[in-house]
Structures are given as structure tokens and as C-alpha cells.
Amino acid sequence: MDQMFRVVAWAAVALLTVLSLVPGHWRPHLVASGHVEHFIAYFLTSSAFVLAYRGWTKAVLTALCLSSYSGIMEIMQLSIPGRHGQLSDFLISSTGACVGAALLSIVLLILHPVES
């Protein structure tokens, strides 16, 4: 099962990359707000990573890496026609990554408590 989540997690990163770096008119818009799209995309990606690579340390690493990744994507968008890198997009994406990692970690802890 972990292998399936790993494939999903890395496929989500690939999809984030493509959707972040294509020209603006090529990117599909699924909801009215770009901020909602950013939050959901990074929330789901971090959730997949937490399911694939279990543990608090890996969840924190996931949140940090995806937050950094979202910043890199925003910077790269500055050179793509029809795209714009924005601090607000970075903050929303990072929030989605952190909330997804934290929430899924808590859910997993509740469903599978660590025995002492």
C-alpha cells in the first residue's frame, strides 16, 4: 500500500511541476479561486507523502520540502509567459502543505496509536 501512495505522491509533484510551469493559457482552472487551487493541490500532495512515508519526522520534512518547492515554482513562473509568481500563492501553497502533513499525521496517530 505504501508503494501505491509513493507513486501517487511523486505523480502529484510531477503534476504540480507541469501545471506550475506551463504558460497561463494552457493551465486548466478547476475552481474560481487560484488560492483555493493552490491550497488543495499542496494539501493533497502532502497528504499523499504522509501516507507514503509515515512518521512525524517525515511529515515535517514533507511540509518543509513542499513549502520550499512551492517557492521555487513561484520564482520560476516569473519567466513564463502568462504566469506570475506571487508571495500570496507561495504562502497559500505552503499553508496547504503544512496543514495536509499535520492533519494526516494526526489522523494516522489516532487510527494507529503508537504503543509504549
OpenMM code with the backbone's topology and positions (N, CA, C; nanometers):
from openmm import Vec3, app, unit

residues = "MET ASP GLN MET PHE ARG VAL VAL ALA TRP ALA ALA VAL ALA LEU LEU THR VAL LEU SER LEU VAL PRO GLY HIS TRP ARG PRO HIS LEU VAL ALA SER GLY HIS VAL GLU HIS PHE ILE ALA TYR PHE LEU THR SER SER ALA PHE VAL LEU ALA TYR ARG GLY TRP THR LYS ALA VAL LEU THR ALA LEU CYS LEU SER SER TYR SER GLY ILE MET GLU ILE MET GLN LEU SER ILE PRO GLY ARG HIS GLY GLN LEU SER ASP PHE LEU ILE SER SER THR GLY ALA CYS VAL GLY ALA ALA LEU LEU SER ILE VAL LEU LEU ILE LEU HIS PRO VAL GLU SER".split()
positions = [
    Vec3(0.0826, -0.1196, 0.0000),
    Vec3(0.0000, 0.0000, 0.0000),
    Vec3(0.0869, 0.1258, 0.0000),
    Vec3(0.1975, 0.1231, 0.0775),
    Vec3(0.2880, 0.2377, 0.0790),
    Vec3(0.3417, 0.2675, -0.0605),
    Vec3(0.3688, 0.1626, -0.1375),
    Vec3(0.4219, 0.1810, -0.2727),
    Vec3(0.3228, 0.2574, -0.3604),
    Vec3(0.1950, 0.2254, -0.3459),
    Vec3(0.0926, 0.2946, -0.4239),
    Vec3(0.0891, 0.4436, -0.3864),
    Vec3(0.0942, 0.4734, -0.2556),
    Vec3(0.0941, 0.6127, -0.2124),
    Vec3(0.2201, 0.6856, -0.2579),
    Vec3(0.3329, 0.6145, -0.2659),
    Vec3(0.4561, 0.6767, -0.3144),
    Vec3(0.4426, 0.7167, -0.4611),
    Vec3(0.3833, 0.6285, -0.5394),
    Vec3(0.3605, 0.6595, -0.6813),
    Vec3(0.2670, 0.7800, -0.6936),
    Vec3(0.1602, 0.7801, -0.6150),
    Vec3(0.0654, 0.8916, -0.6182),
    Vec3(0.1332, 1.0215, -0.5754),
    Vec3(0.2132, 1.0154, -0.4683),
    Vec3(0.2798, 1.1359, -0.4171),
    Vec3(0.3745, 1.1956, -0.5206),
    Vec3(0.4581, 1.1114, -0.5792),
    Vec3(0.5545, 1.1624, -0.6777),
    Vec3(0.4855, 1.2038, -0.8076),
    Vec3(0.3761, 1.1366, -0.8427),
    Vec3(0.2986, 1.1791, -0.9597),
    Vec3(0.2362, 1.3163, -0.9331),
    Vec3(0.1948, 1.3404, -0.8090),
    Vec3(0.1387, 1.4708, -0.7735),
    Vec3(0.2440, 1.5805, -0.7871),
    Vec3(0.3683, 1.5516, -0.7479),
    Vec3(0.4765, 1.6501, -0.7644),
    Vec3(0.4996, 1.6770, -0.9131),
    Vec3(0.4978, 1.5719, -0.9927),
    Vec3(0.5151, 1.5902, -1.1377),
    Vec3(0.4023, 1.6762, -1.1942),
    Vec3(0.2808, 1.6499, -1.1505),
    Vec3(0.1662, 1.7280, -1.1972),
    Vec3(0.1764, 1.8735, -1.1513),
    Vec3(0.2179, 1.8945, -1.0258),
    Vec3(0.2386, 2.0309, -0.9772),
    Vec3(0.3407, 2.1042, -1.0639),
    Vec3(0.4467, 2.0332, -1.1005),
    Vec3(0.5512, 2.0937, -1.1829),
    Vec3(0.4953, 2.1364, -1.3184),
    Vec3(0.4261, 2.0460, -1.3833),
    Vec3(0.3700, 2.0771, -1.5154),
    Vec3(0.2710, 2.1925, -1.5059),
    Vec3(0.1787, 2.1843, -1.4110),
    Vec3(0.0764, 2.2886, -1.4003),
    Vec3(0.1344, 2.4233, -1.3570),
    Vec3(0.2463, 2.4198, -1.2864),
    Vec3(0.3100, 2.5442, -1.2428),
    Vec3(0.3910, 2.6102, -1.3529),
    Vec3(0.4414, 2.5310, -1.4456),
    Vec3(0.5369, 2.5848, -1.5425),
    Vec3(0.4846, 2.5983, -1.6856),
    Vec3(0.3626, 2.5538, -1.7118),
    Vec3(0.3070, 2.5753, -1.8465),
    Vec3(0.2595, 2.7201, -1.8578),
    Vec3(0.2552, 2.7731, -1.9789),
    Vec3(0.2013, 2.9088, -1.9959),
    Vec3(0.0597, 2.9197, -1.9401),
    Vec3(0.0254, 3.0380, -1.8947),
    Vec3(-0.1017, 3.0596, -1.8262),
    Vec3(-0.2248, 3.0132, -1.9006),
    Vec3(-0.2280, 3.0317, -2.0322),
    Vec3(-0.3475, 2.9947, -2.1078),
    Vec3(-0.3600, 2.8428, -2.1270),
    Vec3(-0.2568, 2.7670, -2.0968),
    Vec3(-0.2628, 2.6205, -2.1080),
    Vec3(-0.3127, 2.5549, -1.9793),
    Vec3(-0.3002, 2.6256, -1.8671),
    Vec3(-0.3327, 2.5649, -1.7389),
    Vec3(-0.4831, 2.5638, -1.7159),
    Vec3(-0.5375, 2.4453, -1.6828),
    Vec3(-0.6807, 2.4407, -1.6523),
    Vec3(-0.7093, 2.5050, -1.5163),
    Vec3(-0.8266, 2.5616, -1.5025),
    Vec3(-0.8703, 2.6187, -1.3752),
    Vec3(-0.9902, 2.5380, -1.3282),
    Vec3(-0.9762, 2.4751, -1.2125),
    Vec3(-1.0796, 2.3853, -1.1637),
    Vec3(-1.1798, 2.4548, -1.0723),
    Vec3(-1.1357, 2.5565, -1.0015),
    Vec3(-1.2262, 2.6327, -0.9147),
    Vec3(-1.2039, 2.7810, -0.9422),
    Vec3(-1.2949, 2.8618, -0.8919),
    Vec3(-1.2897, 3.0053, -0.9211),
    Vec3(-1.1653, 3.0730, -0.8641),
    Vec3(-1.1195, 3.0300, -0.7486),
    Vec3(-1.0076, 3.0962, -0.6823),
    Vec3(-0.8771, 3.0203, -0.7026),
    Vec3(-0.7764, 3.0915, -0.7521),
    Vec3(-0.6447, 3.0309, -0.7655),
    Vec3(-0.5856, 2.9921, -0.6316),
    Vec3(-0.6161, 3.0703, -0.5269),
    Vec3(-0.5653, 3.0374, -0.3942),
    Vec3(-0.6238, 2.9055, -0.3434),
    Vec3(-0.7503, 2.8829, -0.3713),
    Vec3(-0.8121, 2.7555, -0.3312),
    Vec3(-0.7451, 2.6403, -0.4053),
    Vec3(-0.7180, 2.6601, -0.5345),
    Vec3(-0.6480, 2.5564, -0.6118),
    Vec3(-0.5103, 2.5277, -0.5536),
    Vec3(-0.4368, 2.6324, -0.5193),
    Vec3(-0.3036, 2.6142, -0.4607),
    Vec3(-0.3126, 2.5362, -0.3299),
    Vec3(-0.4034, 2.5769, -0.2423),
    Vec3(-0.4174, 2.5112, -0.1125),
    Vec3(-0.4500, 2.3633, -0.1303),
    Vec3(-0.5505, 2.3342, -0.2119),
    Vec3(-0.5940, 2.1952, -0.2324),
    Vec3(-0.4826, 2.1117, -0.2944),
    Vec3(-0.4144, 2.1643, -0.3941),
    Vec3(-0.3086, 2.0880, -0.4614),
    Vec3(-0.1973, 2.0504, -0.3650),
    Vec3(-0.1525, 2.1449, -0.2846),
    Vec3(-0.0435, 2.1161, -0.1914),
    Vec3(-0.0921, 2.0372, -0.0704),
    Vec3(-0.2160, 2.0573, -0.0281),
    Vec3(-0.2749, 1.9770, 0.0795),
    Vec3(-0.2786, 1.8297, 0.0392),
    Vec3(-0.3303, 1.8020, -0.0802),
    Vec3(-0.3415, 1.6637, -0.1270),
    Vec3(-0.2041, 1.6006, -0.1511),
    Vec3(-0.1108, 1.6783, -0.2042),
    Vec3(0.0234, 1.6255, -0.2290),
    Vec3(0.0916, 1.5892, -0.0975),
    Vec3(0.0855, 1.6783, 0.0001),
    Vec3(0.1489, 1.6477, 0.1287),
    Vec3(0.0790, 1.5314, 0.1976),
    Vec3(-0.0512, 1.5219, 0.1826),
    Vec3(-0.1249, 1.4090, 0.2409),
    Vec3(-0.0777, 1.2768, 0.1811),
    Vec3(-0.0578, 1.2760, 0.0505),
    Vec3(-0.0095, 1.1539, -0.0153),
    Vec3(0.1302, 1.1170, 0.0356),
    Vec3(0.2161, 1.2167, 0.0550),
    Vec3(0.3503, 1.1885, 0.1069),
    Vec3(0.3458, 1.1350, 0.2493),
    Vec3(0.2580, 1.1890, 0.3322),
    Vec3(0.2468, 1.1411, 0.4705),
    Vec3(0.1965, 0.9969, 0.4726),
    Vec3(0.1069, 0.9632, 0.3821),
    Vec3(0.0592, 0.8246, 0.3740),
    Vec3(0.1677, 0.7316, 0.3187),
    Vec3(0.2524, 0.7839, 0.2327),
    Vec3(0.3570, 0.7022, 0.1706),
    Vec3(0.4775, 0.6841, 0.2613),
    Vec3(0.5127, 0.7893, 0.3334),
    Vec3(0.6321, 0.7875, 0.4184),
    Vec3(0.5881, 0.8264, 0.5595),
    Vec3(0.5537, 0.7276, 0.6400),
    Vec3(0.4927, 0.7524, 0.7714),
    Vec3(0.5929, 0.8034, 0.8740),
    Vec3(0.5417, 0.8767, 0.9697),
    Vec3(0.6227, 0.9243, 1.0812),
    Vec3(0.6250, 1.0760, 1.0896),
    Vec3(0.6351, 1.1270, 1.2129),
    Vec3(0.6338, 1.2712, 1.2368),
    Vec3(0.7504, 1.3417, 1.1686),
    Vec3(0.8681, 1.2827, 1.1773),
    Vec3(0.9856, 1.3453, 1.1172),
    Vec3(0.9677, 1.3604, 0.9673),
    Vec3(0.9154, 1.2567, 0.9049),
    Vec3(0.8940, 1.2622, 0.7596),
    Vec3(0.7819, 1.3589, 0.7239),
    Vec3(0.6831, 1.3732, 0.8125),
    Vec3(0.5748, 1.4684, 0.7879),
    Vec3(0.6282, 1.6120, 0.7917),
    Vec3(0.7143, 1.6400, 0.8894),
    Vec3(0.7745, 1.7732, 0.8979),
    Vec3(0.8621, 1.7987, 0.7755),
    Vec3(0.9397, 1.6981, 0.7366),
    Vec3(1.0245, 1.7110, 0.6180),
    Vec3(0.9400, 1.7333, 0.4928),
    Vec3(0.8293, 1.6634, 0.4828),
    Vec3(0.7370, 1.6813, 0.3709),
    Vec3(0.6871, 1.8250, 0.3646),
    Vec3(0.6421, 1.8776, 0.4786),
    Vec3(0.5907, 2.0147, 0.4823),
    Vec3(0.6993, 2.1149, 0.4431),
    Vec3(0.8201, 2.0953, 0.4938),
    Vec3(0.9301, 2.1863, 0.4615),
    Vec3(0.9695, 2.1781, 0.3141),
    Vec3(0.9806, 2.0568, 0.2637),
    Vec3(1.0210, 2.0393, 0.1234),
    Vec3(0.9160, 2.0934, 0.0267),
    Vec3(0.7887, 2.0631, 0.0524),
    Vec3(0.6846, 2.1126, -0.0372),
    Vec3(0.6696, 2.2643, -0.0279),
    Vec3(0.6907, 2.3193, 0.0902),
    Vec3(0.6867, 2.4655, 0.1037),
    Vec3(0.8000, 2.5284, 0.0222),
    Vec3(0.9185, 2.4722, 0.0340),
    Vec3(1.0327, 2.5222, -0.0446),
    Vec3(1.0060, 2.5061, -0.1936),
    Vec3(0.9526, 2.3915, -0.2300),
    Vec3(0.9206, 2.3625, -0.3694),
    Vec3(0.8210, 2.4650, -0.4253),
    Vec3(0.7203, 2.4998, -0.3452),
    Vec3(0.6218, 2.5973, -0.3930),
    Vec3(0.6876, 2.7328, -0.4170),
    Vec3(0.7838, 2.7691, -0.3332),
    Vec3(0.8574, 2.8934, -0.3541),
    Vec3(0.9380, 2.8905, -0.4824),
    Vec3(1.0021, 2.7783, -0.5084),
    Vec3(1.0802, 2.7625, -0.6310),
    Vec3(0.9894, 2.7736, -0.7535),
    Vec3(0.8728, 2.7109, -0.7465),
    Vec3(0.7789, 2.7179, -0.8586),
    Vec3(0.7325, 2.8616, -0.8825),
    Vec3(0.7068, 2.9358, -0.7756),
    Vec3(0.6632, 3.0749, -0.7914),
    Vec3(0.7738, 3.1591, -0.8544),
    Vec3(0.8969, 3.1383, -0.8147),
    Vec3(1.0096, 3.2126, -0.8729),
    Vec3(1.0247, 3.1777, -1.0210),
    Vec3(1.0119, 3.0492, -1.0545),
    Vec3(1.0270, 3.0072, -1.1944),
    Vec3(0.9160, 3.0649, -1.2825),
    Vec3(0.7986, 3.0878, -1.2253),
    Vec3(0.6870, 3.1417, -1.3034),
    Vec3(0.7131, 3.2843, -1.3519),
    Vec3(0.8061, 3.3529, -1.2897),
    Vec3(0.8365, 3.4904, -1.3301),
    Vec3(0.8866, 3.4992, -1.4734),
    Vec3(0.9392, 3.3881, -1.5262),
    Vec3(0.9932, 3.3900, -1.6629),
    Vec3(0.9030, 3.3174, -1.7636),
    Vec3(0.7817, 3.2847, -1.7238),
    Vec3(0.6906, 3.2102, -1.8116),
    Vec3(0.5789, 3.3031, -1.8586),
    Vec3(0.5568, 3.3095, -1.9905),
    Vec3(0.4515, 3.3980, -2.0433),
    Vec3(0.3145, 3.3654, -1.9832),
    Vec3(0.2445, 3.4672, -1.9419),
    Vec3(0.1106, 3.4495, -1.8879),
    Vec3(0.1076, 3.4003, -1.7445),
    Vec3(0.2235, 3.3894, -1.6810),
    Vec3(0.2292, 3.3440, -1.5419),
    Vec3(0.2900, 3.4547, -1.4578),
    Vec3(0.2672, 3.4473, -1.3314),
    Vec3(0.3236, 3.5451, -1.2380),
    Vec3(0.3495, 3.4745, -1.1056),
    Vec3(0.4667, 3.4914, -1.0538),
    Vec3(0.4976, 3.4373, -0.9229),
    Vec3(0.4539, 3.5380, -0.8176),
    Vec3(0.3795, 3.4907, -0.7197),
    Vec3(0.3302, 3.5812, -0.6168),
    Vec3(0.3580, 3.5256, -0.4782),
    Vec3(0.3905, 3.6156, -0.3874),
    Vec3(0.4136, 3.5768, -0.2488),
    Vec3(0.2885, 3.5136, -0.1898),
    Vec3(0.1715, 3.5667, -0.2228),
    Vec3(0.0472, 3.5119, -0.1678),
    Vec3(0.0251, 3.3676, -0.2139),
    Vec3(0.0593, 3.3364, -0.3386),
    Vec3(0.0468, 3.1986, -0.3873),
    Vec3(0.1414, 3.1059, -0.3110),
    Vec3(0.2632, 3.1521, -0.2882),
    Vec3(0.3599, 3.0750, -0.2100),
    Vec3(0.3069, 3.0490, -0.0686),
    Vec3(0.2534, 3.1518, -0.0045),
    Vec3(0.2033, 3.1371, 0.1325),
    Vec3(0.0849, 3.0408, 0.1399),
    Vec3(-0.0053, 3.0492, 0.0439),
    Vec3(-0.1217, 2.9594, 0.0422),
    Vec3(-0.0776, 2.8160, 0.0144),
    Vec3(0.0122, 2.7969, -0.0818),
    Vec3(0.0622, 2.6623, -0.1133),
    Vec3(0.1332, 2.6023, 0.0074),
    Vec3(0.2169, 2.6815, 0.0717),
    Vec3(0.2893, 2.6344, 0.1896),
    Vec3(0.1937, 2.5992, 0.3033),
    Vec3(0.0918, 2.6799, 0.3198),
    Vec3(-0.0087, 2.6509, 0.4222),
    Vec3(-0.0792, 2.5192, 0.3922),
    Vec3(-0.1149, 2.4973, 0.2664),
    Vec3(-0.1781, 2.3709, 0.2281),
    Vec3(-0.0881, 2.2525, 0.2560),
    Vec3(0.0413, 2.2656, 0.2255),
    Vec3(0.1364, 2.1568, 0.2509),
    Vec3(0.1486, 2.1286, 0.4005),
    Vec3(0.1577, 2.2336, 0.4803),
    Vec3(0.1735, 2.2164, 0.6252),
    Vec3(0.0469, 2.1602, 0.6901),
    Vec3(-0.0683, 2.2126, 0.6504),
    Vec3(-0.1948, 2.1640, 0.7069),
    Vec3(-0.2177, 2.0187, 0.6669),
    Vec3(-0.1911, 1.9856, 0.5414),
    Vec3(-0.2083, 1.8472, 0.4956),
    Vec3(-0.1191, 1.7511, 0.5719),
    Vec3(0.0069, 1.7869, 0.5874),
    Vec3(0.1011, 1.6998, 0.6584),
    Vec3(0.0607, 1.6842, 0.8050),
    Vec3(0.0247, 1.7945, 0.8699),
    Vec3(-0.0129, 1.7889, 1.0113),
    Vec3(-0.1433, 1.7118, 1.0316),
    Vec3(-0.2423, 1.7442, 0.9511),
    Vec3(-0.3733, 1.6801, 0.9677),
    Vec3(-0.3661, 1.5298, 0.9436),
    Vec3(-0.3000, 1.4895, 0.8357),
    Vec3(-0.2892, 1.3461, 0.8069),
    Vec3(-0.2076, 1.2740, 0.9136),
    Vec3(-0.1046, 1.3389, 0.9653),
    Vec3(-0.0250, 1.2781, 1.0719),
    Vec3(-0.1091, 1.2562, 1.1972),
    Vec3(-0.1922, 1.3531, 1.2297),
    Vec3(-0.2800, 1.3402, 1.3468),
    Vec3(-0.3825, 1.2302, 1.3251),
    Vec3(-0.4417, 1.2260, 1.2068),
    Vec3(-0.5392, 1.1206, 1.1756),
    Vec3(-0.4741, 0.9829, 1.1858),
    Vec3(-0.3543, 0.9686, 1.1308),
    Vec3(-0.2847, 0.8397, 1.1382),
    Vec3(-0.2518, 0.8026, 1.2822),
    Vec3(-0.2151, 0.9009, 1.3624),
    Vec3(-0.1848, 0.8745, 1.5031),
    Vec3(-0.3100, 0.8290, 1.5775),
    Vec3(-0.4241, 0.8883, 1.5459),
    Vec3(-0.5500, 0.8487, 1.6096),
    Vec3(-0.5903, 0.7082, 1.5654),
    Vec3(-0.5759, 0.6801, 1.4370),
    Vec3(-0.6163, 0.5495, 1.3846),
    Vec3(-0.5178, 0.4388, 1.4232),
    Vec3(-0.3905, 0.4721, 1.4354),
    Vec3(-0.2870, 0.3734, 1.4677),
    Vec3(-0.1968, 0.4298, 1.5774),
    Vec3(-0.2467, 0.4307, 1.7026),
    Vec3(-0.1654, 0.4884, 1.8100),
    Vec3(-0.0340, 0.4126, 1.8301),
    Vec3(0.0686, 0.4877, 1.8670),
    Vec3(0.1987, 0.4271, 1.8945),
    Vec3(0.1942, 0.3657, 2.0325),
    Vec3(0.2313, 0.2394, 2.0403),
    Vec3(0.2294, 0.1712, 2.1699),
    Vec3(0.3603, 0.1989, 2.2425),
    Vec3(0.3499, 0.2221, 2.3747),
    Vec3(0.4724, 0.2463, 2.4506),
    Vec3(0.5125, 0.1277, 2.5338),
] * unit.nanometer
topology = app.Topology()
chain = topology.addChain("A")
for resn in residues:
    res = topology.addResidue(resn, chain)
    for name in ("N", "CA", "C"):
        topology.addAtom(name, app.Element.getBySymbol(name[0]), res)
